[in-house]
Amino acid sequence: MIKEFCVAAFVALGLSASCARVIAQGESVSSTQVIDAGLCEVAKTPQVFDGKVLRLHAYLSRGFEDSTLHDASCPEEALTNMGNPNSWPTEIWADFADHADYWKVKGFAPLADDERLQQFRTLLLSRSRVHQMTAATMVGTFYAGTAIDIKGPATRFRGYGHMGCCSLFVISRIEAVDTHYSDDLNYSSENWSIGMPEGCYSEQMLGLPTNGTILSWQKDADDGRNDWRYDPRQTAENQLRMVRPGSRAAGRTELISPKKSKLKPPGDQPPTETLTEMSSTLNLKRYEWEESDRITRFVIVVSRPYWLAEIAASPDKVVWAPVGASVLQCVPPK
């Protein structure tokens, strides 16, 4: 039996449907009331959508310990500027209905195994291998989960996904697949880790601009102001000037083994006090600055984020923005 119910909050949120119903066991998703929803609203108010069948257009990020949904209209803040974790929007973990039994949820429709699903899975696999997301219009059932208590205070963790990180969206049908992506844009959801190069023993993460700030940079460039941000090197140089004098730490990583005394100097020896481009693609570049002491090394990673294309004139007019910044301590050559 299918239980009908209405939720007044749908009207307040301006959604296209005011009523929804729970899917009976084995029922096709095509025979249920589907609610057109935006991922941003679902993330902000997950309890409103709990148990509902939703139609979402979003990017799916698939990788190691990751299967999360993202939306260009509500970009996540940079990792080092996210503040109190309990104030973040709910992350949403996505799984296909044929693999959702692990989460022990009920009421979702079976997966429609058709040409669009196969197209999506094929593209998703190829793009995830190069750390790029894939977008599609998906229909599925949303489970808000419950905030987990850890020694008293409730956390943002919802019980689904990696380490209980997220709410859950069980995909039952793929309605459309986005197949065109610009090589000029970075469609990754990763918060870039600088990593620990050979011979380096300590990393201190440095401050990054918030996404709100980056959006203002894009608008300025569109209006002809500070158009130097279209240049990746100038963007990296500007970020380096900001973090070198008195960097704001956002975390520190130190190697325990091998000990510093047993480390050898890095094999690569870039010139000192020169910003050197160490790696490069059309949408992601890594720069390094080594101080004259050969111990301190600043690393700046800049990218052209996909979500800026929402307001830019074209993909090639998206500004470069810092997405990673760290200062490393390395063993100097003798």
Secondary structure, 3 states (H helix, E strand, C coil): CCCEEECHHHHHHCCCCCEEECCCCCCCHHHCCCEECCHHHHHHCHHHHCCCEEEEEEEEEEECCEEEEECCCCCCCCHHHCCCHHHCCCCEEEEEHHHHHHHCCCCCCCCCCCHHHHHHHHHHHHHHCCCCCEEEEEEEEEECCCCCECCCCECCCCCECHHHCEEEEEEEEEEEECCCCCCCCECCCCCCCCCCCCCEEEEEEECCCCHHHHHHHHHHHHCCCCHHHHCHHHHHHHHHHHHCCCCCEEEEEECCCCCHHHCCCCCCCCCECCCEEEEECCCEEEEEEECCCCCEEEEEEEECEHHHHHCCCCHHHCCCEEEEEEEEEECCCC
